[in-house]
Amino acid sequence: MKPPLKFGPEQRYDVIVCGAGHAGVEAALAASRRGADVLLLTGNVDTIGQMSCNPAIGGQAKGHMVREIDALGGEMGVNTDTTAIQFRLLNASKGPAVRGPRAQCDKKAYQFRLKHVIELQPNLTLFQAMVEGLIFESDGVAGVKTSFGIDFYGKTVVVTTGTFLRGLMHIGDKKNEGGRLGDFSARGLSGSFLEAGIELQRLKTGTPPRILGSSIDFSQCERQDGDADPTFFGFYDTRLGEEMFHVEQLPDDSPALNRLFHVEQFGQRKLGWRPGQDQVSCWTTETTEQTADTVRTNLHRSALYAGEIEGVGPRYCPSIEDKFVKFADKATHKVYLEPEGRNTDEWYVNGVSTSLPFDVQLDMMRSIQGLANVVMLRPAYAVEYDFAPPTQLFPSLESKKVANLFFAGQINGTSGYEEAAGQGLVAGVNAVAKVRGEDPLVIGRDEAYIGVLIDDLVTKGTREPYRMFTSRAEHRLLFNHGSAEIRLLEKVKAFGLVDAERLARMEDKATAVKFWTEELERVRIRGGLAGDMVRKHDDLSDVELPPNFLAQSEPVQQEVLNRVKYKGYLEREEKHIARLRNLEKVKVPAGLDFLQVRGLRKESAIKLNEVQPRTLAQAGRISGVNPADISLLLVAFQSASSK
């Protein structure tokens, strides 16, 4: 039985989550799975986990993050696998560190399954209400005010409002309030943040038109099929046991398969289907010279180029206007046509984000190869929204200005479902840690892409929608997507993020990987040491590896072979990390006024005071702080400690 709603200051939730997008659902699930009493508030329960832009998950670095989310007990990986309609492994021909799994999902199935998971989750109460303001007590947050006049009280509050804070949509010179086409704009909450001294700025994002697939001339497009042997996001070797890793080999009536994908709970079944079955095709096409002419002729009618948009847009996902202006030397640009689901004819036109008026959009779309007779279902639009510069947060994602208040997702200046989900999970875990008086979950830059993401946000901030790339991670050689469970095992164990059965399997897996990584450097096979043979041969089919090793699960074998093959590179990376850890050990005194540190440049002192780094290593990552500043701080700290 779900508990009834609780009202008033005498009945407080442990955690209140505001917003049920990709950050909000992971925050609420992570907190409730840790045993906390959680309330999830959303303006519309029918849009939980909605894929407002492309219904795709993963890609380079992003796919790695989804596997990290799965390793940490999150839901995004399994939800993607069970609602995906196409799987592709990007960079499959390159090294393991940069191979990124990606999946095109059925956007409604993804949304409905996630809503059902929320509804079935113990300790989690879902309620539809617009959050209009915060309730403060002393120097901290104590709850939220809603549009229904109902106040809810909580020991912590996690804000995951996406693009809805004073959201304003642009189609040419037409403006409509809303964080998403067909949805509302949250106005009151921004006032609460400003009242609390939290700085807000504006960002902009956009989305392409949606069209009918039946109006596409596929004979003029290039087909793009999914992988015959899909790479999934969930770690099913530890969820189901090592012998069951290949879920496609399980019979339809397998209890293990049913346990994972069709869980009977309260007499109901979770939605979704067998991962990898009945994959669909995507297609590619190109713009034409006529497309370029149409866009350039009508630039003055674009909200972006007419000066109607105040917010800064994403540099790495430019509008079609930006593409033809900033990359004028390119005659054409690639366009990806991607289905939005199995039971709809709606297609997503990837690569044609715009804020041009509808009539121009229609002319532009019909100039693209294969789209001469296109029928548009929804116009493209740009949306502006408030975000809170994330240097106002601790690495736990708790506000420095207001105690017990956490932020996750696009409100922190990020773009992308994966970045939002990773932050949401960490914020949910740490909201519970704050309630229980525990140390927070802080993931290092040398441990995961999620660690890089959060450290970049709270240390450097962002002036544009932040997107994760492999190039942002200086230790990316250690981050192949298959190693996420092993990399994050100690965090999982410390915070109880998975059940005891899965944790035991994760530990067994880590033990097997360690043993065989060392054993292959000791055991001799035909030709010499097994490790030498692995490094010498790109094709291992002729290498007679030990039978006991080949009896291990495929994930264990792959991780061991990666570690053995790239041993020299990985050892060099580990030595570099060890040197950096010395600076991580040097703690910065809490509340230190850097303007009082003798000899420190004023510019550096101001930036250090703004971020308030926890360690000397974090101080060194702040933009504008140079090595000379760090050397001076090290001397100052050592001098102070010797007195």
C-alpha positions in Angstrom: 0.0 0.0 0.0 1.2 3.5 -0.9 1.1 5.9 2.1 -1.3 8.9 2.0 -0.1 12.4 1.2 1.4 14.2 4.2 0.8 17.9 4.9 2.1 20.5 7.3 5.3 21.0 9.2 4.6 18.1 11.6 4.6 15.6 8.7 7.8 16.0 6.8 9.2 14.0 3.9 12.8 13.1 4.0 13.2 14.3 0.4 10.9 16.4 -1.9 11.8 16.3 -5.6 10.4 19.1 -7.8 10.2 18.0 -11.4 9.9 14.6 -12.9 12.1 14.8 -16.0 15.2 12.6 -16.3 17.0 14.3 -13.3 13.9 14.2 -11.1 13.0 10.5 -11.7 16.6 9.4 -10.9 16.7 11.6 -7.8 13.4 10.3 -6.5 14.2 6.6 -7.2 17.7 6.9 -5.8 16.4 8.4 -2.6 13.5 6.0 -2.1 15.7 3.0 -2.9 17.9 4.1 0.0 14.9 3.8 2.2 14.0 7.5 2.4 10.4 8.8 2.4 10.2 10.7 -0.9 7.6 13.0 -2.5 7.9 13.6 -6.3 6.0 16.6 -7.5 5.4 17.3 -11.2 3.2 19.7 -13.1 1.9 16.9 -15.3 2.1 13.2 -14.3 1.5 12.3 -18.0 4.9 13.7 -19.0 7.1 11.9 -16.5 10.5 11.2 -18.2 9.3 12.8 -21.4 11.9 12.9 -24.2 11.3 16.5 -25.3 13.9 16.4 -28.0 15.4 13.4 -29.7 14.1 10.1 -28.2 17.7 8.7 -28.1 19.9 7.8 -25.2 23.7 7.5 -25.2 26.5 8.1 -27.7 30.1 9.1 -27.0 30.7 9.8 -23.3 26.9 10.0 -22.8 26.6 6.2 -23.3 29.4 5.8 -20.7 27.4 7.9 -18.3 24.3 5.7 -18.7 26.3 2.6 -17.9 27.6 4.5 -14.8 24.1 5.3 -13.8 23.2 1.6 -14.1 26.2 0.7 -12.0 25.0 3.1 -9.3 21.6 1.5 -9.2 19.8 4.0 -11.5 16.9 3.3 -13.9 17.9 4.9 -17.2 19.9 1.9 -18.6 17.2 -0.7 -18.1 14.4 1.7 -19.2 16.3 2.4 -22.4 17.0 -1.3 -23.1 13.4 -2.3 -22.7 11.9 0.5 -24.8 14.6 0.9 -27.5 13.8 0.3 -31.1 17.4 0.5 -32.4 20.9 0.0 -30.9 24.2 1.1 -32.3 27.7 1.1 -30.8 29.5 4.3 -32.0 33.2 4.2 -32.7 33.0 0.4 -32.7 36.3 0.1 -34.8 38.2 2.3 -32.3 39.6 1.6 -28.8 37.3 0.5 -25.9 37.7 3.9 -24.1 35.8 5.8 -26.9 33.2 3.2 -27.9 29.8 4.6 -27.0 26.5 2.7 -26.9 23.5 4.6 -28.3 19.8 3.6 -28.6 16.8 5.1 -30.3 13.8 4.7 -28.1 10.1 4.5 -28.5 9.5 7.8 -26.7 6.0 7.0 -25.4 7.0 3.5 -24.2 10.0 5.1 -22.4 7.8 7.6 -20.7 5.0 5.2 -19.8 7.4 2.5 -18.4 9.2 5.1 -16.3 6.0 6.5 -14.9 5.0 2.9 -14.0 8.3 2.3 -12.2 7.7 5.4 -10.2 4.1 4.4 -9.3 5.3 1.0 -8.1 8.4 2.1 -6.2 8.0 1.7 -2.4 8.6 4.8 -0.2 7.9 7.1 -3.2 4.7 9.2 -3.4 3.9 10.8 -6.8 1.6 13.9 -6.9 0.7 16.4 -9.7 1.2 20.0 -8.6 3.0 23.0 -9.8 5.7 24.2 -7.3 5.5 27.9 -7.0 7.9 28.7 -4.2 10.1 27.5 -1.4 9.4 27.5 2.3 12.4 28.6 4.4 13.3 28.0 8.0 16.4 29.7 9.5 19.0 29.5 6.8 17.7 26.4 5.1 14.8 25.2 2.9 11.9 23.4 4.7 9.4 22.7 2.0 7.6 23.9 -1.1 4.4 25.9 -1.9 2.2 24.7 -4.8 -0.3 26.2 -7.1 -3.1 24.3 -5.3 -2.4 26.2 -2.1 -1.0 23.0 -0.6 2.3 23.2 1.2 4.5 20.2 1.6 7.3 20.1 4.1 10.6 18.2 3.7 14.0 17.8 5.4 15.6 18.3 2.0 14.4 19.6 -1.4 15.8 18.6 -4.8 15.0 21.0 -7.7 15.0 19.5 -11.2 12.9 22.0 -13.2 14.5 21.5 -16.6 13.7 24.3 -19.1 10.5 25.3 -17.2 11.8 28.2 -15.1 10.3 31.2 -16.8 10.4 29.2 -20.0 9.7 31.2 -23.2 9.4 29.5 -26.6 10.2 31.3 -29.9 8.9 30.5 -33.4 10.0 33.4 -35.6 8.5 36.6 -34.0 5.9 34.5 -32.1 6.5 34.0 -28.4 4.7 31.6 -26.0 5.3 30.9 -22.4 6.3 27.3 -21.7 9.2 25.0 -21.1 8.1 22.7 -23.8 5.6 22.9 -26.7 2.2 22.3 -25.2 3.3 22.7 -21.6 3.5 25.4 -19.0 6.1 27.9 -17.7 7.1 27.9 -14.0 7.3 31.5 -13.0 7.0 31.7 -9.2 10.0 29.5 -8.3 12.5 31.9 -9.8 11.4 34.5 -7.4 12.1 32.2 -4.5 15.6 31.6 -5.7 16.3 35.3 -6.1 14.9 36.0 -2.7 17.3 33.4 -1.2 20.2 35.1 -2.9 20.7 32.5 -5.7 21.9 34.0 -8.9 19.9 33.2 -12.1 20.9 33.6 -15.7 19.3 32.6 -19.1 20.2 29.8 -21.5 18.6 28.7 -24.8 18.0 25.4 -26.5 16.0 24.3 -29.4 14.4 21.3 -31.1 13.7 20.4 -34.8 10.4 19.9 -36.5 8.5 16.6 -36.4 7.2 15.1 -39.6 5.1 12.2 -40.9 7.2 9.2 -42.0 4.7 8.5 -44.7 5.7 11.8 -46.4 9.4 10.9 -46.7 10.8 9.6 -50.0 13.2 7.0 -48.6 14.5 6.2 -52.0 16.5 9.4 -51.8 17.8 8.7 -48.3 20.5 6.3 -47.0 19.4 3.5 -44.6 21.1 3.1 -41.2 20.4 -0.2 -39.5 21.0 -1.1 -35.9 23.7 -3.6 -34.7 22.9 -7.3 -35.1 24.6 -7.9 -31.8 23.3 -5.0 -29.7 25.3 -3.4 -26.8 22.9 -2.9 -23.9 23.1 -0.3 -21.1 22.2 -2.5 -18.2 24.7 -4.8 -16.5 22.7 -8.0 -16.8 25.5 -10.2 -15.7 25.2 -8.8 -12.2 21.5 -8.3 -12.2 20.7 -11.9 -13.3 23.8 -13.9 -12.8 26.8 -14.3 -15.1 25.3 -17.2 -17.1 22.4 -14.9 -18.1 24.3 -12.0 -19.6 23.0 -12.6 -23.1 19.3 -11.9 -22.5 18.5 -12.6 -26.1 19.4 -16.3 -25.4 16.9 -16.7 -22.6 13.5 -18.4 -23.5 10.4 -16.1 -23.4 9.2 -17.9 -20.3 12.5 -17.5 -18.4 11.8 -16.6 -14.8 15.0 -14.5 -14.9 13.9 -12.5 -17.9 10.5 -12.0 -16.4 12.1 -10.9 -13.1 14.0 -8.2 -14.8 11.7 -6.9 -17.6 8.2 -7.9 -16.5 8.3 -7.5 -12.7 5.1 -8.6 -11.0 4.5 -6.1 -8.3 1.2 -5.3 -6.7 -0.4 -7.6 -9.3 0.8 -5.4 -12.2 3.6 -5.7 -14.8 6.1 -3.1 -15.8 5.9 -2.1 -19.4 8.6 -2.6 -22.1 9.8 -5.5 -24.3 12.7 -7.9 -24.7 15.8 -5.8 -25.4 17.1 -5.8 -29.0 14.0 -7.4 -30.6 12.5 -6.1 -33.9 14.9 -3.2 -34.4 13.8 -0.5 -36.9 15.9 1.5 -39.3 16.9 5.2 -39.2 17.9 7.1 -42.3 20.2 9.9 -43.4 19.8 12.6 -46.0 21.3 16.1 -46.7 20.3 19.7 -47.1 20.7 21.3 -50.5 21.8 24.7 -51.9 18.1 25.6 -51.9 18.0 24.9 -48.2 20.9 27.3 -47.6 19.3 30.0 -49.8 16.0 29.7 -47.9 17.7 30.0 -44.5 20.1 32.9 -45.4 17.3 34.9 -47.1 15.1 34.7 -44.0 17.8 35.1 -41.3 16.1 38.4 -40.3 13.0 36.4 -39.4 14.8 34.0 -37.1 14.2 34.7 -33.4 17.9 33.9 -32.9 19.3 36.3 -35.5 16.6 39.0 -34.9 17.9 39.6 -31.4 14.7 38.2 -29.8 16.6 35.6 -27.7 18.7 36.6 -24.7 19.9 33.2 -23.6 23.1 31.6 -24.8 22.6 28.5 -27.0 24.5 25.2 -27.2 27.7 25.5 -29.2 27.8 21.8 -30.0 24.3 21.4 -31.3 23.9 24.5 -33.5 20.7 25.6 -35.1 20.4 25.3 -38.9 20.8 29.1 -39.1 24.1 28.9 -37.3 25.3 26.0 -39.5 24.8 28.1 -42.7 26.2 31.3 -41.2 29.2 30.0 -39.2 30.1 27.2 -41.6 29.5 29.0 -44.8 32.2 27.0 -46.6 30.0 23.9 -46.3 27.5 23.6 -49.1 25.3 21.0 -47.4 24.8 19.5 -44.0 23.8 16.0 -43.0 20.2 15.4 -41.7 19.2 12.3 -39.7 15.6 10.9 -39.9 14.7 9.0 -36.8 11.4 7.3 -35.9 9.8 8.3 -32.6 8.2 5.0 -31.8 6.8 1.7 -33.0 3.2 2.8 -32.9 3.4 6.3 -34.4 4.4 7.7 -37.8 6.0 10.7 -36.2 9.7 11.2 -37.1 12.4 13.4 -35.6 14.5 15.5 -38.1 17.9 15.5 -36.3 20.1 18.4 -37.4 17.5 21.0 -38.3 17.0 22.8 -35.0 15.6 26.3 -35.8 13.6 29.3 -34.5 12.5 30.4 -38.0 8.8 31.1 -38.6 6.6 28.2 -39.6 6.2 29.2 -43.3 10.0 29.4 -43.7 10.4 26.1 -41.8 8.1 24.4 -44.3 9.9 25.8 -47.4 13.3 24.8 -45.8 12.1 21.3 -45.0 10.7 20.7 -48.5 14.1 21.7 -50.0 15.9 18.8 -48.2 16.6 15.7 -50.2 13.8 13.2 -49.8 11.4 15.7 -48.1 9.9 17.5 -51.1 6.4 16.4 -50.0 6.9 16.5 -46.3 4.0 16.8 -43.9 5.0 18.6 -40.7 3.3 17.6 -37.4 5.0 20.0 -35.1 7.1 23.1 -35.8 10.6 23.5 -34.6 11.1 26.1 -31.8 13.7 27.6 -29.5 13.2 27.9 -25.8 14.8 30.2 -23.3 14.8 29.4 -19.6 16.4 30.4 -16.2 19.4 28.4 -14.8 21.4 28.8 -11.7 25.1 29.0 -12.4 26.4 25.8 -10.7 29.5 27.3 -9.0 26.9 28.1 -6.3 26.8 24.4 -5.5 29.0 22.1 -3.4 30.2 18.9 -5.1 27.3 17.2 -3.4 25.0 19.4 -5.5 23.7 21.1 -2.4 23.4 24.9 -2.6 26.0 27.0 -0.9 23.4 29.7 -0.3 20.5 27.6 1.2 21.1 24.6 3.4 19.2 21.3 2.4 18.5 22.6 -1.1 19.9 20.5 -4.0 19.9 21.2 -7.8 20.2 18.7 -10.6 19.7 18.7 -14.4 19.3 21.7 -16.8 18.8 24.1 -14.0 22.6 23.6 -13.5 23.3 24.6 -17.1 23.6 21.2 -18.7 21.9 19.8 -21.8 21.0 16.2 -22.5 19.0 13.5 -20.7 22.1 11.6 -19.6 23.8 14.5 -17.9 20.5 15.3 -16.1 20.0 11.7 -15.0 23.6 11.4 -13.6 23.2 14.6 -11.6 19.7 13.6 -10.4 21.0 10.3 -9.1 23.8 12.0 -7.2 21.5 14.7 -5.8 19.0 12.0 -4.6 21.7 10.0 -2.9 23.1 13.1 -1.2 19.8 14.5 -0.1 19.3 11.3 1.9 22.9 11.5 3.2 22.2 15.0 4.4 19.1 13.8 6.3 21.1 11.0 7.9 24.2 13.1 8.7 26.4 11.0 6.4 29.3 12.2 4.3 28.1 13.0 0.7 28.7 10.9 -2.4 31.4 12.7 -4.4 32.6 10.9 -7.5 36.2 11.8 -8.6 37.3 12.9 -12.0 39.4 9.8 -12.1 36.4 7.5 -11.4 33.7 8.3 -13.8 32.3 10.7 -16.4 29.6 11.7 -13.9 32.5 12.8 -11.6 34.0 14.9 -14.5 30.5 16.4 -15.2 29.8 17.5 -11.7 33.3 18.7 -11.0 33.3 20.8 -14.2 30.0 22.4 -13.2 30.7 23.3 -9.6 34.4 24.3 -10.2 34.3 26.0 -13.6 30.6 26.7 -14.1 29.2 27.1 -17.6 28.1 30.0 -19.9 26.4 27.7 -22.4 24.5 24.5 -22.2 27.1 22.0 -21.0 27.4 18.7 -22.9 29.6 15.8 -22.0 32.4 14.7 -24.4 35.1 12.2 -24.0 37.6 15.0 -24.5 36.5 16.6 -21.2 37.8 13.7 -19.2 41.6 13.7 -18.8 41.5 10.1 -17.5 39.2 8.7 -20.2 41.5 5.8 -21.0 40.2 4.3 -17.7 36.5 4.9 -18.6 35.6 2.2 -21.1 31.8 1.7 -20.6 32.1 -2.0 -19.6 34.2 -1.1 -16.5 31.6 1.2 -14.8 30.6 -1.4 -12.1 34.2 -2.0 -11.1 35.2 1.6 -11.1 32.2 2.6 -8.9 32.0 -0.5 -6.7 33.3 1.2 -3.5 30.8 4.0 -3.9 27.9 1.5 -4.5 29.0 -0.5 -1.4 29.4 2.6 0.8 26.0 4.1 0.0 24.0 0.8 -0.4 22.9 1.7 -3.9 22.0 -1.8 -5.1 20.6 -4.9 -3.3 22.8 -7.4 -1.6 22.4 -10.0 -4.3 23.6 -7.7 -7.1 26.4 -6.3 -4.9 27.8 -9.8 -4.2 27.9 -10.4 -8.0 29.6 -7.1 -8.6 32.2 -8.0 -6.0 32.7 -11.4 -7.6 33.1 -9.8 -11.0 35.7 -7.3 -9.7 37.6 -10.2 -8.0 37.6 -12.2 -11.2 38.8 -9.3 -13.3 41.7 -8.6 -10.9 42.7 -12.2 -10.7 42.7 -12.9 -14.4 44.4 -9.5 -15.3 47.3 -10.6 -13.1 47.2 -14.3 -14.1 47.5 -13.6 -17.8 50.8 -11.9 -17.0 52.0 -15.1 -15.3 50.7 -18.0 -17.2 52.5 -19.4 -20.3 50.7 -20.5 -23.4 51.9 -21.4 -26.9 54.1 -18.6 -28.0 55.0 -17.1 -24.6 53.2 -15.3 -21.8 49.5 -15.0 -22.3 49.7 -11.2 -21.7 52.4 -10.7 -24.3 50.3 -12.7 -26.8 47.2 -10.6 -26.2 49.3 -7.4 -26.8 51.0 -8.8 -29.9 47.8 -10.0 -31.7 44.9 -7.8 -32.8 43.0 -11.0 -33.7 42.9 -13.3 -30.7 41.3 -16.2 -32.5 44.7 -17.9 -32.9 45.8 -17.2 -29.3 45.2 -20.3 -27.1 44.1 -18.5 -23.9 43.6 -20.7 -20.7 40.4 -22.7 -20.7 39.5 -21.5 -17.2 39.7 -17.9 -18.5 37.5 -18.7 -21.4 35.0 -20.2 -19.0 34.5 -16.7 -17.4 31.6 -14.5 -18.5 32.0 -12.4 -21.5 32.0 -9.1 -19.5 34.8 -10.4 -17.3 36.8 -11.6 -20.4 36.4 -8.3 -22.2 37.4 -6.2 -19.2 40.5 -8.4 -18.6 41.6 -8.3 -22.2 41.2 -4.5 -22.3 43.4 -4.2 -19.2 46.0 -6.6 -20.5 46.1 -5.2 -24.0 46.4 -1.6 -22.9 48.5 -2.3 -19.8 51.2 0.2 -20.5 48.9 3.1 -21.2 46.7 2.3 -18.1 49.7 2.1 -15.8 50.9 5.4 -17.0 47.5 6.9 -16.3 47.3 5.4 -12.8 50.7 7.0 -12.0 49.5 10.4 -13.1 46.4 10.0 -11.0 48.5 9.0 -8.0 50.5 12.3 -8.3 47.3 14.3 -8.5 45.9 12.6 -5.4 48.6 14.4 -3.4 46.9 17.7 -4.2 43.5 16.2 -3.5 44.7 15.4 0.1 45.5 19.1 0.8 42.2 20.4 2.2 41.3 24.0 1.9 40.1 25.5 5.2 36.3 26.0 5.1 35.2 29.6 4.6 38.7 30.8 3.9 38.8 34.4 2.6 41.3 34.1 -0.3 41.6 37.9 -0.5 43.5 37.7 2.8 46.2 35.3 1.4 49.3 37.4 1.0 50.7 37.5 -2.6 47.7 35.9 -4.3 46.5 37.8 -7.4 43.2 39.6 -6.8 41.5 38.0 -9.8 42.4 34.5 -8.6 41.3 35.3 -5.0 37.9 36.5 -6.2 37.3 33.3 -8.3 38.5 31.1 -5.4 36.1 32.9 -3.0 33.3 32.3 -5.5 33.9 28.6 -5.8 35.3 27.9 -2.3 37.2 24.7 -3.5 37.4 21.8 -1.0 40.9 20.8 -2.0 44.0 22.3 -3.6 43.5 20.1 -6.7 40.0 21.5 -7.2 41.4 25.0 -6.8 43.8 24.3 -9.7 40.9 23.4 -12.0 39.2 26.8 -11.6 39.3 28.9 -14.7 41.9 31.7 -14.3 43.7 30.1 -11.4 47.2 29.3 -12.6 50.0 27.0 -11.3 51.8 29.9 -9.6 48.7 30.6 -7.5 48.5 26.9 -6.4 52.2 26.9 -5.4 51.6 30.0 -3.3 48.5 28.5 -1.7 50.5 25.3 -0.9 53.2 27.3 0.8 50.7 29.3 2.7 48.8 26.2 3.9 52.0 24.4 4.9 53.2 27.5 6.8 49.9 27.8 8.6 49.9 24.1 9.6 53.5 24.3 11.0 52.6 27.1 13.5 
